[in-house]
Amino acid sequence: EYWGKLLGCAGGWFLFDITFYGNTLFQSTVLKQVFDTNDDADDGAPVAISGSLQENVCAQMAVVAAIALPGYYVSAYFMDKLGRRNIQLMGFCVMAILFVILGVWVKELGDTPTLMLILYSLTFFFSNFGPNSTTFILPAETFPSNMRTTMNGFCAAMGKLGATIGSGAFKPLADATSLGTTMIVCGIVSVLGAIVTYFFVEDCRGKDMDGSTNDPVAVNGDSDTGDVYSSAALCGGVSTHDAQAGCGELTAETRMQGPAWSMVVYQVHDTGRRRMAGQALEKRSPPGRGRSRQLQA
């Protein structure tokens, strides 16, 4: 039942970390090629920290960070407006476009290194305003509470596997081929991330953490206080679907008394016996707004 969702959450995290950690750890290598600063120093030697922007790798990395950082705040602002799925999908798509532009027109952009620096920085901006802000949220809202921690841990482990592959393969690939080829490969990985997100990641906006708010059995709420009651307690804390499968026919009855009163009574009919599978939830009305009473199944 959850294989598709697991593929979407774990696969997106895996693919994203390949490109993100590869580009982050070897950022100075990319920037040296962008500005054609092929010095005689061996790999691993200290980078330049003085001179003009074209010579100062630290200043170039500062520009990348300055452009990338606002992506987190933009992502936080639009997190509920656009939804985690849409932000991740958009981020992968824009990253793919930018990486392909950098790879295909690397020679032409070499004549205007400042423009190339901005385009390269934008890949980090849309990483932050994209998968870097959503991959660790999606598992928490996608899976039910009885398996959420395990699935989140597995997805995170897949992300670390992707980071290992990206970190280990990025520089050897760039040395064996070229910067343009490496950027195109990053673009292909981003396209795969967009495909996985589009087909296997669910938009969970407007849904309870254990089910859809459109399901009257799964969730009932108090319109006056905003309190929400979930049927997760049924049959050991599983979802409504699993409760029906494991406990028999599940029915719900809602009774109200007063504008601030709401309660749900759950019953299970199992082999001719009637027993309570959940609990009656009662909220008392404010003084003067109706007398509350206990309802028993």
Summary of the structure (lengths in Angstrom):
residues: 297
radius of gyration: 26.2
end to end distance: 32.8
largest distance: 84.8
contacts: 960
relative contact order: 0.13
helix: 58%
strand: 9%
